[in-house]
Structure formats: structure tokens, C-alpha cells
Amino acid sequence: MENENTDRTLQIALGSYDRKELRVQKNYIQEQCAGSECTCFQNGSRLLEQLQQGRRFDAVILCSQLEDMSGLELLTELRTTEARPPVLMIDEARRQNSSILCPESGEGLCYVGRTELRSLLWELYRMPGRQNRQMERRCQELYEGWGIRQPDMNSRYLSSAVGVVYGTIQKLAIRKEILQAVGEQYEVSVSAVDSGIRRMVDQLEARPTAEWLAFKEKSGFTDEKPTTGKLIYAIKNYLQHRKGG
């Protein structure tokens, strides 16, 4: 269904018996993955009840034991549900003795340290949501109209940056939050991402197509070369208006 909602954020169920820990981890996760939304649970039965009622989560992240069950007990219960989201246990000690790809505890439960969590959240954000694939396809169509031949690495950087801001209404810091997330995805520096996008803009400005000039006029920077940040948010606004139109 092509009209399916494409603005869905990454839905995370965050579990711990400790209310303070939930608050701290929620802030950390939503800072590290701007396109995420955390719902906190102290009680595993409450989480299972919401899943049975049709609530869907992209992942369950356990900071510690729940009030009424352990992580393994929750995993056993989750296997009986239709949703079966992956379970990540923030446990540095257990992580040292198990692979995050082939966890010792069985299918569906991964032990991770905080250093891996951000990368895993980004991967969850990128896959397999159709909203991201549709957004990337629309970005490619836009770039092709501007005269940028695909595939093009710099335009991939730009599409990923648009993806970071697409699912949130918050104004994010360009280098610290947006470009850093793209750099981590492609394992390059923030400067490399920024330079790549600026080279793409220079290419467009050197040989502007009618489509590029029309986009600039509609976005409000007809007489200026857009900065990286202005371009990212202009594309986000363009895609959202096109979707709503």
C-alpha cells in the first residue's frame, strides 16, 4: 500500500525495574538516535499486554531485570506473540562472553554494551522500514531531476542526512547529530560527509538545471548557495509537502 504512513519513527520498548534508570536511558537513546521514540516499562506483563493488543515495537531494550521477570523469561513470552521484536540487553559483562550477532542465550536476545547500542539503533532505523526506502527513492528522483547521475556517493550522504531528520519535528544540530549519524553509518568522518554534500552543491551551482533552480526558488534561497543544513531541511520539507499534496 503506497499510501502507508512513511513518517513512522523507530519505536523502542525500554524496560527496567528502576524508574530512574529508565529516565536516564530514555534520554540517552533518543539523543543517540534522533528518529527514535521510547516507551518505558517496569513490568514485563504490561509490555506483553500491549503487544497482544496490537502495539508494535522495532526492538525491546532491557537496561536490567523487570519487576516481574528476567530478560530470558521475557524472551520466552515474546516468542509466543505475533510481533516478536528483537531484544537487546544492555549488559557489558555478558557481552564480553557472547557475540552480538550470535548470542549465547539463543535466537532473539543480544547482549550489548552502550558502545554498540548506537550503531545497532541506527541499523534498526535504516532497515527494513519501507518508509526509508520510499524516502530514498524519492530523493534519487529529485537528484536525477537536478542532473546528478545515480549512483552517487555524495547524494547518498545527503539522503541519509535527510533520513535522520525526516521522522522528527525536533531541530537537530547539523554536525553533532545529523552528519555524525551519517558518518557512523558509512564509517567516515563528519568532515567527509559535509565536504561530499558541499561538493554536490558546488556541482549543481556550476551547471544549474531548471529543476534545481525551481527547487531553490521554492525553498527560499534563490539568490544564494544553500548550506548543508539548509539543503537537508529543504529536502525534508519538499518530500513532506509532496507526500501531503
Disulfide bonds with the S-S distance in Angstrom:
none
